[in-house]
Amino acid sequence: MENELAKHEKDYIRIYEKKGYGSNFYFKKNKLINSETKNQYLPEDITIVAEHRYEGMSDPSDMSILYVIETNKNEKGTFLLGYGPNTDLDIAEFFKKVPKSNITDAKNINLNDKD
């Protein structure tokens, strides 16, 4: 099974890209922005369809979260958030504001390998 080999963020990103989650997003002025289309999203405009957490190999306090995202404009992609002592708190707050009804594990490759 392919997802058993995925141990690092980049491995998961590659797997999700093959499943159609190829858009890249960046954060600016409290909005998530598609780097290609420049479409801008508020927390209520996105659905988190999978989330993966990682601990740093040399320092467990260095963590990251990979969000797998679908937008209300049918854009699908990923966003990697560094989490720990150097976390950008504005980005962390953005993801905390995503409505609970917009958070699911429906596309999580560790739980659903039928997609």
C-alpha distances in whole Angstrom, upper triangle without the diagonal:
4,6,6,8,10,13,16,17,17,13,13,16,15,12,14,17,15,15,19,19,21,25,26,28,31,33,37,40,38,36,32,33,31,31,32,33,35,35,35,34,35,33,34,33,29,26,24,20,18,19,18,20,20,23,25,24,28,29,27,30,28,26,24,23,20,22,20,23,24,28,31,31,28,27,23,22,22,24,24,26,28,29,31,34,34,33,35,36,37,33,32,35,34,30,32,34,31,32,30,30,28,25,22,19,18,16,14,10,10,12,12,9,11,13
4,5,6,7,11,13,14,14,10,10,13,11,8,11,13,12,12,16,16,18,21,22,25,28,30,34,37,35,33,29,30,28,28,28,30,32,32,33,31,33,31,32,31,27,24,22,19,17,17,16,18,18,21,22,22,26,27,26,28,26,23,22,20,18,19,17,21,22,26,29,29,26,24,21,19,19,21,21,24,25,26,29,32,32,30,32,33,34,30,30,33,31,28,30,32,30,31,29,29,27,24,22,18,18,15,13,9,10,13,12,9,12,13
4,5,5,8,11,12,12,9,8,11,10,8,10,13,12,12,16,15,17,20,21,23,26,28,32,35,32,31,27,28,26,27,27,29,31,30,31,29,30,28,29,28,24,22,19,16,14,14,12,15,15,18,20,19,23,24,23,25,23,20,18,17,15,16,15,18,20,24,27,28,25,23,19,18,16,19,18,21,22,23,26,29,29,27,29,30,31,27,26,29,28,25,27,29,26,28,26,26,24,21,19,15,15,12,10,7,7,10,10,8,12,12
4,6,8,11,13,14,10,10,14,13,11,14,17,16,16,19,19,21,24,24,26,28,30,34,37,35,33,30,31,29,30,31,33,34,34,34,32,33,31,32,31,27,25,22,19,16,16,14,15,15,17,19,18,22,23,22,24,23,20,19,18,17,19,18,21,24,27,31,31,28,27,23,21,19,21,20,22,23,24,26,29,29,28,30,32,33,29,28,31,30,27,29,31,29,30,28,29,27,23,21,17,18,16,13,10,8,11,12,11,14,16
4,6,9,12,12,8,9,13,12,10,13,16,15,16,19,19,20,23,23,25,27,30,33,36,35,33,30,30,28,28,29,32,33,33,33,32,33,31,33,32,28,26,23,21,18,17,14,16,15,17,18,17,20,22,21,24,22,20,19,18,17,19,18,22,24,28,31,32,29,27,23,21,19,21,19,22,22,23,25,28,28,27,29,31,32,29,28,31,31,27,29,32,30,32,30,31,28,25,23,19,20,17,15,12,11,14,15,13,17,17
4,6,8,8,5,6,9,9,8,11,13,13,14,17,16,17,20,20,22,24,26,30,33,31,29,26,27,25,25,26,29,30,30,30,29,30,28,30,29,25,23,20,18,15,14,11,12,12,14,15,15,19,20,19,21,19,17,15,14,13,15,15,19,21,25,28,29,26,24,20,17,15,17,15,18,18,20,22,25,25,24,26,28,29,25,24,28,27,24,26,29,26,28,27,28,25,22,20,17,18,15,13,10,10,13,14,13,17,16
4,7,8,7,8,11,12,11,14,16,17,18,20,18,19,21,21,22,24,25,29,32,30,29,26,27,26,26,28,30,31,31,31,29,30,28,30,30,26,24,20,19,16,14,11,11,9,11,12,11,15,16,15,18,16,14,13,13,12,15,16,20,23,26,30,30,28,26,22,19,16,17,15,17,16,17,19,22,22,22,24,26,27,24,23,27,26,23,25,28,26,29,27,28,26,23,21,18,20,17,14,12,11,15,17,16,20,20
4,6,5,7,9,10,11,13,14,16,17,19,17,17,19,18,19,20,22,26,29,27,26,23,24,23,23,25,27,28,28,28,27,28,26,28,28,24,23,19,19,15,13,10,10,8,10,10,10,14,15,14,16,13,12,10,11,10,14,15,18,22,25,28,29,27,24,20,17,14,14,12,14,13,15,17,20,19,19,21,23,25,21,21,24,24,21,23,26,25,27,26,28,25,22,21,19,21,18,15,14,13,17,18,18,21,21
4,5,5,6,9,10,11,12,14,15,17,14,14,16,14,15,17,19,22,25,24,23,20,20,19,19,21,24,24,25,24,23,24,23,25,24,21,20,16,16,13,11,8,9,8,10,11,12,15,16,15,16,13,11,8,8,7,10,11,15,18,21,25,25,23,20,17,14,11,10,8,11,11,13,16,19,18,17,18,20,22,18,18,21,21,18,21,23,22,24,24,25,22,20,19,17,19,16,14,13,13,17,18,18,21,20
4,5,5,6,9,10,10,12,14,15,13,13,14,13,15,17,19,23,26,25,24,20,20,19,18,20,23,23,24,24,24,25,24,27,25,22,21,18,18,15,14,12,12,11,14,14,14,17,18,18,19,16,14,12,12,10,12,13,16,19,22,25,25,23,20,17,13,11,11,10,13,13,16,19,21,20,19,20,23,23,20,20,24,23,20,23,26,24,27,26,27,24,22,21,19,20,17,15,14,15,19,19,18,21,20
4,5,5,6,9,10,11,13,15,13,13,16,15,18,20,22,26,29,28,26,23,23,21,21,22,25,26,26,27,26,27,26,28,27,23,22,19,17,15,14,12,13,12,15,15,15,19,20,19,21,18,16,14,13,11,14,13,17,19,22,26,26,24,21,17,14,12,14,12,16,16,18,21,24,23,22,23,26,26,23,23,26,25,22,25,27,25,28,27,28,25,22,21,18,19,16,14,12,13,16,17,15,18,17
4,5,5,6,9,10,11,13,11,12,14,14,16,18,21,24,27,26,24,20,21,19,20,21,23,24,24,24,23,25,23,25,23,20,18,15,14,11,10,9,11,11,14,16,16,20,21,19,21,18,15,13,11,8,10,10,13,16,19,23,23,21,18,14,12,10,12,11,14,15,17,20,23,22,21,22,24,24,21,20,24,22,19,22,24,22,24,23,24,21,18,17,14,15,12,10,9,10,13,14,13,16,15
4,5,5,6,9,10,11,8,9,11,10,13,15,18,22,25,24,21,18,18,16,16,17,20,21,21,21,21,22,21,23,21,18,17,14,14,11,11,10,13,13,16,17,18,21,22,21,22,19,16,13,12,8,10,9,12,14,17,21,21,18,15,12,9,7,9,9,13,15,17,20,23,22,20,21,23,23,19,20,23,21,18,21,23,21,24,23,24,21,19,18,16,16,13,12,11,13,16,16,15,18,15
4,5,5,6,9,10,9,9,12,12,15,18,21,24,28,27,24,21,20,18,18,18,21,22,23,24,23,25,24,26,24,21,20,17,16,14,15,14,16,16,19,19,20,23,24,24,25,22,19,16,15,12,13,12,14,16,19,23,22,20,17,13,11,10,13,13,16,18,21,24,27,25,24,24,27,26,23,23,26,24,22,25,27,24,27,27,27,23,21,20,18,18,14,14,12,14,17,16,15,17,15
4,5,5,7,9,9,10,13,14,17,20,23,26,30,28,26,22,22,19,20,20,22,24,24,25,24,26,25,26,24,20,19,16,14,12,13,13,16,16,19,21,21,25,26,24,26,23,20,17,16,12,13,11,14,16,19,22,22,19,17,13,11,11,14,14,18,20,22,25,28,27,25,26,28,28,24,24,27,25,22,25,27,24,26,25,25,22,20,18,16,15,12,11,8,11,14,13,11,13,11
4,5,5,7,5,7,10,12,14,17,20,24,27,25,22,19,19,16,17,18,19,21,20,21,20,22,21,22,20,17,15,13,11,10,11,12,15,16,20,21,22,26,26,25,26,23,20,17,14,11,11,8,10,12,15,19,18,15,13,9,8,8,11,13,16,19,21,24,27,26,24,24,26,25,21,22,24,22,19,22,24,21,23,22,22,19,17,15,13,13,9,9,8,11,13,12,11,13,10
4,5,5,5,5,8,10,13,17,20,23,26,25,22,18,18,15,15,15,17,19,19,20,20,23,22,23,21,18,17,15,14,13,15,15,18,19,22,23,24,27,28,27,28,25,22,18,17,13,13,10,12,13,15,19,18,15,12,9,7,9,12,14,17,20,22,26,29,27,25,25,27,26,22,23,26,23,21,24,25,22,25,25,24,21,20,18,17,16,12,13,12,15,17,16,14,16,13
4,5,7,8,11,14,17,20,23,27,30,29,26,22,21,18,19,18,20,22,22,24,23,26,25,26,23,20,19,18,15,15,17,17,20,21,24,25,26,29,30,29,30,27,25,21,19,16,16,13,14,15,18,21,20,16,14,12,11,12,16,17,21,23,26,29,32,30,28,29,30,30,26,27,29,27,24,27,28,25,27,27,26,23,22,20,18,17,13,14,12,15,17,15,13,14,11
4,6,8,11,14,17,20,23,27,29,28,25,21,21,18,19,18,19,22,21,23,22,24,23,23,21,18,16,15,13,13,15,16,19,21,25,26,27,31,31,30,30,28,25,21,19,15,14,11,12,12,15,18,18,14,13,10,10,12,15,17,21,23,25,29,32,31,28,28,30,29,25,26,28,25,23,25,26,23,24,24,23,20,19,17,15,13,10,11,10,14,15,12,11,11,8
4,6,8,12,14,18,21,24,27,26,22,19,18,15,16,15,16,18,18,19,19,22,21,22,19,16,15,15,13,14,16,17,21,22,26,27,29,32,32,31,31,29,25,22,19,16,14,11,11,10,13,16,14,11,9,7,8,10,14,17,20,23,25,29,32,30,28,27,29,28,24,25,27,24,22,25,25,22,23,24,22,19,19,17,16,14,11,13,13,17,17,15,14,14,10
4,6,9,11,15,17,21,24,22,19,15,15,12,13,13,14,16,16,17,16,19,18,19,16,13,13,12,11,11,13,15,18,19,23,24,26,29,29,28,28,25,22,19,16,12,11,7,8,8,11,14,13,11,8,5,4,7,10,13,16,20,22,26,28,27,24,24,25,24,20,21,23,20,18,21,22,19,21,21,20,17,16,16,15,14,10,12,12,16,17,15,15,16,12
4,6,10,13,17,20,23,22,19,15,14,10,11,10,12,14,15,16,17,19,19,21,18,15,15,15,14,14,16,17,19,21,24,25,26,29,29,28,29,25,23,19,17,13,13,10,10,11,13,16,14,12,9,6,5,7,10,13,17,20,22,26,29,26,24,23,25,24,20,22,24,21,19,23,23,21,23,24,23,20,19,19,18,17,14,15,15,19,20,19,18,19,15
4,7,10,13,16,19,19,15,12,10,7,8,8,9,11,11,13,13,16,17,18,15,13,14,14,14,15,16,17,20,21,24,25,27,30,29,29,28,25,23,19,17,13,12,10,9,10,10,14,12,10,7,6,4,7,9,12,15,18,21,25,27,25,22,21,23,21,18,20,21,18,17,21,21,19,21,23,22,18,18,19,19,18,16,17,18,21,22,21,21,22,18
4,7,10,13,17,16,13,10,8,6,6,8,10,10,11,12,13,16,16,18,16,13,15,14,15,15,15,16,18,19,22,23,25,27,27,26,26,22,20,16,15,12,11,10,10,11,12,15,14,13,10,9,6,6,7,10,12,15,19,22,24,21,19,18,20,18,15,17,19,16,16,20,20,18,21,23,23,19,19,20,20,20,17,18,19,21,23,23,23,24,21
4,7,10,13,13,10,6,5,4,5,8,10,9,9,9,10,12,13,16,13,12,14,13,15,15,15,17,18,19,22,23,25,27,26,26,25,21,19,16,14,12,10,11,9,11,11,14,13,14,10,10,7,7,6,9,11,14,17,20,22,19,17,15,17,15,12,14,16,13,13,17,17,15,19,21,21,18,18,19,20,20,18,19,20,23,24,24,25,26,23
4,7,10,10,8,6,5,7,7,10,12,10,11,10,10,12,13,16,15,13,16,15,18,18,17,18,19,20,22,22,25,27,25,25,23,20,18,15,14,13,12,13,12,14,14,17,16,17,14,13,11,10,7,9,10,13,16,19,20,17,15,12,14,12,10,13,14,12,13,16,16,16,20,22,23,19,19,21,22,23,21,22,23,25,27,27,28,29,26
4,7,7,6,5,6,9,10,13,14,11,12,9,9,10,11,15,14,13,16,15,19,19,18,19,19,20,22,23,26,27,25,25,23,20,18,16,15,14,13,15,14,15,14,17,17,18,16,16,14,12,9,11,10,13,15,18,19,16,13,10,12,9,7,10,11,9,11,14,14,14,18,20,22,19,19,21,23,24,23,23,25,27,28,28,30,31,28
4,6,5,7,7,11,11,14,15,11,12,9,10,11,13,16,15,15,18,19,22,22,21,23,23,24,25,26,29,30,28,28,25,23,21,19,18,18,17,18,17,18,17,18,19,20,18,18,17,16,13,14,14,16,17,20,20,17,15,11,12,9,9,13,13,11,13,16,15,16,20,22,24,21,22,24,26,27,26,27,29,30,32,32,33,35,32
4,6,8,10,13,14,17,17,13,13,10,11,10,12,15,15,16,19,20,24,24,23,25,25,26,28,28,32,32,30,30,27,25,24,21,20,20,19,21,19,20,18,19,20,22,20,21,20,19,16,17,16,18,19,21,22,19,16,12,13,9,10,13,12,10,14,16,15,16,19,22,24,21,22,26,28,29,28,29,31,33,34,34,36,37,34
4,7,10,13,15,18,17,14,13,10,9,7,9,12,13,13,16,17,21,21,20,22,22,24,26,27,30,31,29,28,25,23,22,19,18,18,17,18,16,18,16,17,18,20,19,19,18,17,14,16,14,17,17,20,20,18,15,12,11,7,7,10,9,7,10,12,11,12,15,19,20,18,19,22,24,26,26,26,29,30,31,31,33,35,32
4,6,10,12,15,14,11,10,6,5,5,8,11,10,11,14,15,18,20,19,21,22,24,26,27,30,32,30,29,27,24,22,19,18,17,15,16,14,15,12,14,15,17,15,16,15,15,13,15,14,17,18,21,22,20,17,13,13,10,9,12,11,8,10,13,11,12,15,18,19,16,18,21,23,24,23,24,27,28,29,29,31,32,29
4,7,9,12,12,9,8,6,5,7,8,11,9,9,12,13,16,17,16,19,20,22,24,25,28,30,28,27,25,23,21,17,15,14,12,13,11,12,10,12,13,14,12,12,11,11,9,12,12,15,17,20,22,19,16,14,14,11,9,12,12,9,10,13,12,12,15,18,18,15,16,19,20,21,20,21,23,25,26,26,28,29,26
4,6,9,8,6,6,4,6,9,11,14,11,11,14,15,18,19,19,21,22,24,26,27,30,31,30,29,28,25,23,20,18,16,14,14,12,12,11,13,12,14,11,12,11,11,10,13,14,17,20,23,24,21,19,16,17,14,12,15,16,12,13,17,16,15,18,21,21,18,19,21,22,23,21,23,24,27,28,27,28,29,26
4,6,6,5,5,7,8,12,14,15,12,12,14,15,17,18,19,20,22,24,26,27,30,32,31,30,29,26,24,20,18,16,14,13,11,11,10,12,11,12,8,10,9,10,10,13,15,18,21,25,26,23,21,19,20,17,15,18,19,15,16,19,19,17,20,22,22,18,19,21,22,22,20,21,23,26,27,26,26,27,24
4,6,6,8,10,12,15,17,19,16,15,18,18,20,20,20,22,23,24,27,27,29,31,30,30,29,26,24,20,19,17,16,15,14,15,14,16,14,15,11,12,11,11,11,14,16,18,22,25,26,23,21,19,21,19,16,19,20,17,18,22,21,20,23,25,26,22,22,24,24,25,22,23,24,27,29,28,28,29,25
4,6,8,11,13,17,19,21,17,17,19,20,21,22,23,24,26,27,30,30,32,34,34,33,32,29,27,24,22,19,18,17,15,15,14,16,13,14,11,12,11,13,14,17,19,22,25,28,30,27,25,23,25,22,20,23,24,21,21,25,24,22,25,27,27,23,24,25,26,25,23,24,25,28,30,28,28,29,25
4,5,9,12,15,18,19,15,15,18,19,21,22,23,25,27,29,32,32,35,37,36,35,34,31,29,25,24,21,19,18,15,14,12,14,11,12,9,12,12,15,15,19,21,24,27,30,32,29,26,24,25,22,20,23,24,20,21,24,23,21,24,26,26,22,23,25,26,25,23,25,26,29,30,29,29,29,25
4,6,10,13,16,17,14,15,18,19,21,23,23,25,27,28,31,31,34,36,35,34,33,30,28,24,23,21,19,18,15,15,13,14,12,14,11,13,13,15,15,18,19,22,25,28,30,26,24,21,23,20,18,21,21,18,19,22,21,20,23,25,25,22,23,25,26,26,24,26,27,30,31,30,31,31,28
4,7,10,13,14,11,12,15,17,19,21,22,24,26,28,31,32,35,37,36,35,33,30,28,25,22,20,18,17,14,13,10,10,8,11,9,12,13,15,15,18,19,23,25,28,30,27,24,22,22,19,17,20,20,16,17,21,19,17,20,23,22,19,21,23,24,24,23,25,26,29,30,29,30,30,26
4,7,10,12,9,10,14,16,18,20,21,23,25,27,30,30,34,35,34,33,31,29,26,23,21,19,17,16,13,13,10,10,10,13,11,13,14,15,14,17,18,21,23,26,28,25,22,19,19,16,14,17,17,13,14,17,16,14,17,20,20,17,19,21,23,24,23,24,26,29,30,29,30,31,27
4,7,8,6,7,11,13,16,18,18,21,23,25,28,29,32,34,33,31,29,27,25,21,19,17,14,14,11,11,8,9,9,12,11,12,13,14,13,16,16,20,21,24,26,24,21,18,18,14,13,15,14,10,11,14,12,11,13,16,16,13,15,18,20,21,20,22,25,27,27,27,28,29,25
4,5,5,7,11,13,16,18,18,21,22,25,28,29,33,34,32,31,29,27,24,21,19,18,15,15,12,12,10,10,12,14,14,15,15,15,14,17,16,20,20,23,25,23,20,17,16,13,11,13,12,8,10,12,9,8,11,14,15,12,14,18,20,21,21,22,25,27,27,27,29,30,27
4,5,6,8,10,14,15,15,18,20,23,25,27,30,32,30,28,26,25,22,19,16,16,13,14,11,11,10,11,13,15,14,15,15,14,13,16,15,18,18,21,23,22,18,16,15,12,10,11,10,6,7,8,6,4,7,11,12,9,11,14,17,18,19,20,23,25,24,25,27,28,25
4,6,8,10,14,16,17,20,22,25,28,30,33,36,33,31,29,28,25,22,19,18,15,15,12,11,9,9,12,14,14,15,16,16,16,19,18,22,22,25,27,26,22,20,18,16,14,15,13,10,10,11,8,6,6,10,10,8,10,14,17,18,19,20,24,25,25,24,27,27,25
4,7,10,13,16,17,20,22,25,28,30,34,36,34,32,30,29,26,22,19,18,14,14,10,9,6,5,8,10,11,12,14,15,15,18,18,22,23,26,28,26,23,21,20,17,15,16,15,11,11,13,11,8,9,12,12,9,12,14,17,17,18,20,23,25,24,24,26,26,23
4,7,9,12,13,17,19,22,25,27,30,33,31,29,28,26,23,19,16,14,11,10,7,6,4,6,9,10,9,10,11,11,12,15,16,19,20,24,26,25,21,19,19,16,14,15,14,11,10,12,10,7,9,11,11,7,9,11,14,14,14,16,19,21,21,20,22,23,20
4,6,9,11,15,17,21,24,26,29,32,30,28,27,25,22,19,15,13,10,8,6,5,6,8,11,10,10,10,11,11,12,15,16,19,20,23,26,25,22,21,20,18,15,15,15,13,10,12,11,8,8,9,8,5,6,8,10,10,11,13,16,18,17,17,19,20,17
4,6,7,11,13,17,20,23,26,28,27,24,24,22,19,15,12,10,6,6,5,7,9,11,14,13,12,10,10,9,10,12,13,17,17,21,24,23,19,19,19,18,14,14,15,12,9,11,12,8,10,9,10,6,5,6,8,9,9,10,13,15,15,15,17,18,16
4,7,11,14,17,21,23,26,29,28,25,25,24,20,17,13,11,8,6,6,7,10,13,15,13,12,10,10,10,12,14,15,19,19,23,26,25,22,22,22,21,18,17,18,16,13,15,15,12,12,11,11,8,6,5,5,6,5,7,10,12,12,11,14,15,12
4,7,10,14,17,20,22,25,24,22,22,21,17,14,10,8,6,5,7,10,13,16,18,16,15,12,11,9,11,12,14,16,17,20,24,23,20,21,21,21,17,16,18,16,13,15,16,13,14,13,13,11,8,6,5,7,6,5,8,9,10,10,12,14,13
4,7,10,14,17,19,22,21,18,18,17,13,10,7,6,5,6,9,12,15,18,20,18,17,14,12,10,10,10,11,13,13,16,20,20,17,18,18,18,15,14,16,15,11,13,15,13,15,13,15,12,9,9,7,10,9,7,10,10,11,13,15,17,16
4,7,10,13,15,19,18,15,16,14,11,8,6,5,7,9,12,15,18,22,23,21,19,16,14,11,11,9,10,12,12,15,19,19,16,18,19,20,16,15,17,17,14,15,18,16,18,17,18,16,13,12,10,13,11,8,10,9,11,14,15,18,17
4,7,10,13,16,14,12,12,11,7,6,4,6,9,12,15,18,21,24,26,25,22,19,17,13,12,10,10,10,9,12,15,16,14,16,17,19,16,13,17,17,14,15,18,17,19,18,20,18,15,15,13,16,15,12,13,12,14,17,18,22,21
4,7,9,12,11,9,10,8,5,5,6,8,12,14,17,21,24,27,29,27,25,21,18,15,14,10,10,9,9,11,14,15,14,17,18,20,17,15,19,19,17,18,21,21,23,22,24,22,19,18,17,20,18,15,15,14,17,19,20,24,23
4,6,9,7,5,7,6,4,7,9,12,15,18,21,25,27,31,32,31,28,25,22,18,16,13,12,10,9,10,13,14,14,17,18,21,19,17,20,21,19,20,23,23,25,24,27,25,22,22,20,23,22,18,19,17,20,23,24,27,27
4,6,5,5,7,5,6,8,11,13,17,20,23,27,29,33,34,32,29,26,23,19,17,14,13,10,10,10,12,13,14,17,19,22,19,18,22,23,21,22,26,25,28,27,30,28,25,25,23,26,24,21,21,20,23,26,26,30,29
4,6,7,10,8,9,11,14,16,20,22,26,29,32,35,36,35,32,29,25,22,20,17,16,14,14,13,15,16,17,21,23,25,23,22,25,27,24,26,29,29,32,30,33,31,28,27,25,28,26,23,22,21,24,26,27,30,30
4,7,9,8,11,13,17,19,23,25,28,32,34,38,39,38,35,32,28,24,23,19,18,15,15,13,14,15,17,21,23,26,24,23,26,28,26,27,31,31,34,33,35,33,30,30,28,31,30,26,26,24,28,30,30,34,34
4,5,6,8,12,15,18,21,24,27,31,33,37,38,37,34,31,28,24,22,18,16,13,12,10,11,13,15,18,20,23,22,20,24,25,24,24,28,29,31,30,33,32,28,29,27,31,29,26,26,24,27,30,31,34,34
4,5,7,10,13,16,19,22,25,29,31,35,36,35,33,30,26,23,20,17,15,12,11,9,11,13,14,18,19,22,21,18,22,24,22,22,26,26,29,27,30,29,26,26,24,28,27,23,24,22,24,27,28,32,32
4,6,10,13,16,19,22,25,29,30,34,35,34,32,29,26,22,20,16,14,11,8,6,7,10,11,15,16,19,18,16,19,21,20,20,23,24,27,26,29,28,25,26,25,28,27,24,25,23,26,29,30,33,33
4,7,11,14,17,20,23,26,28,32,33,32,29,27,23,19,17,13,11,8,6,5,7,8,9,13,15,18,16,15,18,20,18,19,23,23,26,26,29,27,24,25,24,27,26,23,23,22,25,28,29,32,31
4,7,10,13,17,19,23,25,28,30,29,26,23,20,16,14,10,9,6,5,6,9,10,9,12,14,17,14,13,16,18,16,17,20,20,23,22,25,23,20,21,20,23,22,19,20,19,22,24,25,29,28
4,7,10,13,16,19,21,25,26,25,22,20,16,13,10,7,5,4,5,8,11,11,9,11,13,15,12,11,15,15,13,15,18,18,21,20,23,20,18,19,18,21,19,16,18,17,20,22,23,26,25
4,6,10,12,16,18,22,23,22,20,17,14,10,8,6,5,7,7,10,14,13,11,12,13,15,12,10,13,13,11,12,16,15,18,17,19,17,14,15,14,17,16,13,15,15,17,19,20,23,22
4,7,10,13,16,19,20,19,16,13,10,7,6,4,6,9,10,14,17,16,14,14,16,16,13,12,15,14,11,14,16,15,18,17,19,16,13,14,13,15,13,11,12,13,15,17,18,20,19
4,6,10,12,16,17,16,14,11,8,6,5,6,8,11,12,16,19,18,15,15,16,16,12,11,14,12,9,12,14,12,14,14,15,12,10,11,11,13,11,10,12,14,15,16,17,20,17
4,7,10,14,15,13,11,8,6,5,7,9,11,15,16,20,23,22,19,19,19,19,15,15,17,15,12,15,16,13,15,15,15,12,10,10,9,10,8,8,10,13,14,14,15,17,14
4,7,10,11,10,8,6,5,6,8,11,13,16,18,21,25,23,20,19,19,18,14,15,16,13,11,14,14,11,13,14,14,10,9,10,11,11,10,11,13,16,16,16,17,18,15
4,7,8,6,6,4,7,9,11,14,16,20,21,25,28,26,23,22,22,20,17,18,18,15,13,16,16,12,13,14,13,10,10,11,12,11,10,13,15,18,18,16,18,18,15
4,5,5,5,6,9,11,12,16,18,21,23,26,29,27,24,22,22,20,17,18,18,14,13,16,15,12,13,15,14,10,12,13,15,15,14,16,19,22,21,20,22,22,18
4,6,7,10,12,15,16,20,21,25,26,29,32,30,27,25,24,22,19,20,20,16,16,18,16,13,13,16,14,11,13,15,17,16,16,19,22,24,24,22,24,23,20
4,6,9,12,15,16,20,22,26,27,31,33,31,28,26,26,23,21,22,22,18,18,21,19,16,17,19,17,14,17,18,20,18,18,21,23,26,25,24,25,24,21
4,6,10,13,16,19,22,25,27,31,33,31,28,27,27,25,22,23,23,20,19,21,20,17,18,19,17,14,16,16,18,16,15,18,20,23,23,20,21,21,17
4,7,10,13,16,19,22,24,28,31,28,25,24,25,22,19,21,22,18,17,20,19,16,18,20,18,15,16,17,17,16,15,17,19,22,22,20,21,21,17
4,7,10,14,17,20,22,26,29,27,24,23,24,22,18,20,21,18,16,19,19,16,18,19,18,14,14,14,15,14,11,14,15,18,19,17,18,18,14
4,7,10,13,17,19,23,26,24,21,20,21,20,16,18,19,17,15,18,19,16,18,19,19,15,15,15,15,15,12,13,14,17,18,17,18,19,15
4,7,10,13,16,19,22,20,17,17,19,18,14,15,17,15,13,16,17,15,18,18,19,15,14,14,14,15,12,12,13,16,18,17,18,20,17
4,6,10,12,16,19,17,14,13,15,14,10,12,14,12,10,14,15,14,17,18,19,16,14,16,15,17,15,14,16,18,20,20,21,23,20
4,7,9,13,16,14,11,12,14,14,10,11,14,13,11,14,17,16,19,19,21,18,16,17,17,19,16,15,16,18,20,21,22,24,22
4,6,10,12,10,8,8,10,11,8,8,11,11,10,12,15,15,18,19,21,18,16,18,18,20,19,17,19,19,21,23,24,27,25
4,7,9,7,6,8,10,12,10,9,13,14,12,14,17,18,21,21,24,21,19,21,20,23,22,20,21,21,23,25,26,29,27
4,7,7,5,8,9,12,10,8,12,13,12,13,16,17,20,20,23,21,19,20,20,23,22,20,22,21,23,25,27,30,29
4,6,5,9,10,13,13,11,14,16,15,15,19,20,23,23,26,24,22,23,23,27,26,23,25,24,26,28,30,33,32
4,6,9,10,14,14,12,15,18,17,18,21,22,25,26,29,27,25,27,27,30,29,27,28,28,30,32,34,37,35
4,7,9,12,12,11,14,16,16,17,20,22,25,26,29,27,25,27,27,30,29,27,28,28,30,32,33,36,35
4,6,9,8,7,11,12,13,13,16,18,21,22,25,23,21,23,24,27,26,24,26,26,28,29,31,34,32
4,6,6,6,9,10,11,13,15,16,20,21,24,22,21,23,24,27,26,25,27,27,29,30,32,35,32
4,5,5,6,9,10,10,12,15,18,19,22,21,20,23,24,27,26,25,28,28,29,31,33,35,33
4,5,5,6,9,10,11,13,16,18,21,19,19,22,24,26,26,25,28,29,30,31,33,35,33
4,5,5,7,9,10,11,15,17,19,17,16,19,21,23,22,22,24,25,26,27,29,31,29
4,5,5,6,9,10,14,15,18,16,15,18,19,22,22,21,23,24,25,26,28,30,28
4,5,5,6,9,12,14,17,15,15,18,20,23,23,22,25,26,26,28,30,32,30
4,5,5,7,10,13,15,13,13,17,19,21,21,21,24,25,25,26,29,30,28
4,5,5,9,10,13,11,10,13,15,18,18,17,20,21,22,23,25,27,25
4,6,8,9,12,11,10,14,16,19,20,19,22,23,23,24,27,29,27
4,6,8,11,10,11,14,17,19,20,21,24,25,25,25,28,30,28
4,6,8,7,7,11,14,16,17,18,21,22,22,22,25,26,24
4,5,5,7,11,14,16,17,18,22,23,22,22,25,26,24
4,5,5,8,12,14,16,16,20,21,19,20,23,24,23
4,6,8,12,12,15,16,20,21,19,19,23,23,21
4,7,10,11,13,14,18,19,18,18,21,21,19
4,7,9,11,11,15,16,15,15,19,19,18
4,5,8,9,12,13,11,12,15,16,15
4,6,5,9,9,8,8,12,13,13
4,6,9,10,8,7,10,11,10
4,6,9,8,6,8,9,7
4,5,5,6,8,10,9
4,5,5,5,9,8
4,6,7,11,11
4,6,9,11
4,6,7
4,6
4
